[in-house]
Amino acid sequence: QVQLVESGGGLVQAGGSLKLSCAASGRTFSSYAMGWFRQAPGEEREFVAAISWTGGTTYYADSVKGRFTISRDNAKKMLYLQMNSLKPEDTAVYYCAAALGSRGPIVSVRNEYDWWGQGAQVTVSS
């Protein structure tokens, strides 16, 4: 069982930056593929970014590529999402997620994630 707790959300003006953190429990964090998703009101939960077990491979949605950076610290059991040049359309609840190692080193499909955090609200004002 894995528990995930996000932090770092908030209100920011367009063009600003925020850094989300996700603290994970469990002894085998380094064997989980990790990802970030987001869900705006009335919308489906969508993929934002994913990172492999070791952090050596990352993958981004086109909408955030070049602005967001996903990273992880396996020793601290932490996942991060640095968000720069934020836009009003980035407003959403952001979720971190973990996938069993058997899913593969990096996972971008929502239904292949096994555990989810409770979410952190990010609001970008224009």
WOKANOR-V461620 format. One record per residue. PHI is phi in radians with two decimals (NA if undefined). OMEGA is omega in whole degrees, 0 to 359 (NA if undefined). D_FIRST is the distance of its C-alpha to the first C-alpha in Angstrom with 1 decimal. Layout:
PHI/OMEGA/D_FIRST + PHI/OMEGA/D_FIRST
This chain:
NA/180/0.0 + -2.17/172/3.8 + -1.95/183/6.8 + -2.18/181/10.1 + -2.29/179/13.5 + -1.50/174/16.7 + -2.68/175/20.1 + 1.79/178/23.6 + -1.25/179/24.8 + 2.83/181/28.3 + -1.84/180/31.7 + -2.52/177/33.7 + -1.39/176/37.0 + -0.96/183/37.4 + 1.63/181/37.6 + -1.47/183/35.4 + -2.30/172/32.1 + -2.52/174/28.7 + -2.18/176/25.7 + -1.58/175/22.2 + -2.15/177/19.4 + -2.41/179/15.7 + -1.65/184/13.8 + -2.00/172/10.3 + -1.74/178/8.2 + 1.76/187/6.8 + -1.50/188/9.6 + -2.05/181/10.1 + -0.93/184/10.7 + -1.17/178/14.1 + -1.72/180/13.0 + -1.70/164/11.6 + -1.29/185/14.4 + -2.18/180/14.6 + -2.70/174/16.8 + -2.11/174/18.6 + -2.25/176/19.9 + -2.52/180/22.4 + -2.46/175/23.9 + -1.57/180/27.4 + -0.96/178/28.9 + 1.34/182/29.8 + -2.01/174/28.3 + -1.28/173/25.5 + -1.23/185/22.4 + -2.10/179/23.6 + -1.20/176/22.5 + -2.02/184/23.5 + -2.78/178/22.4 + -2.43/180/20.1 + -2.46/183/19.8 + -1.37/183/19.2 + -0.87/185/17.2 + -1.56/184/20.1 + 1.53/184/21.4 + -1.34/180/24.5 + -2.20/177/24.4 + -2.28/182/24.2 + -2.59/186/25.1 + -2.25/168/26.3 + -1.19/181/27.6 + -1.02/185/31.4 + -1.18/182/31.6 + -2.07/183/30.0 + -1.02/180/31.1 + 1.54/180/33.2 + -2.01/182/32.1 + -1.89/176/28.3 + -2.33/176/26.6 + -1.69/178/22.9 + -2.65/180/21.9 + -2.54/174/19.2 + -2.21/186/19.3 + -1.16/179/16.9 + -1.14/180/18.3 + -1.69/182/17.5 + 1.00/183/14.1 + -2.18/173/16.0 + -2.11/183/16.9 + -2.30/170/20.4 + -2.42/175/22.7 + -1.51/184/26.4 + -2.06/179/28.5 + -2.02/178/32.2 + 0.87/185/35.2 + -1.15/181/33.3 + -2.12/178/34.9 + -0.96/180/35.0 + -1.27/173/33.3 + -1.47/179/30.2 + -1.07/183/29.7 + -3.12/166/26.4 + -1.55/182/23.0 + -1.80/182/20.9 + -2.10/168/17.2 + -1.65/185/15.0 + -2.55/180/12.5 + -2.20/179/10.4 + -2.11/177/11.1 + -0.95/180/10.2 + -1.02/180/13.0 + -1.18/179/14.7 + -1.30/183/15.7 + 2.11/185/18.0 + -1.20/179/18.7 + -2.54/188/19.2 + -2.30/179/18.4 + -2.10/183/20.6 + -1.67/184/20.1 + -0.93/186/18.2 + -1.22/179/17.2 + -1.63/176/15.5 + -1.55/188/12.8 + -1.77/182/9.4 + -2.35/183/8.1 + -2.33/171/11.0 + -1.42/184/12.4 + -1.49/177/15.1 + 1.75/177/17.9 + -2.34/183/20.9 + -1.37/172/24.5 + -2.13/180/26.9 + -2.16/181/30.5 + -1.99/181/33.3 + -1.61/181/36.8 + -1.57/NA/39.8
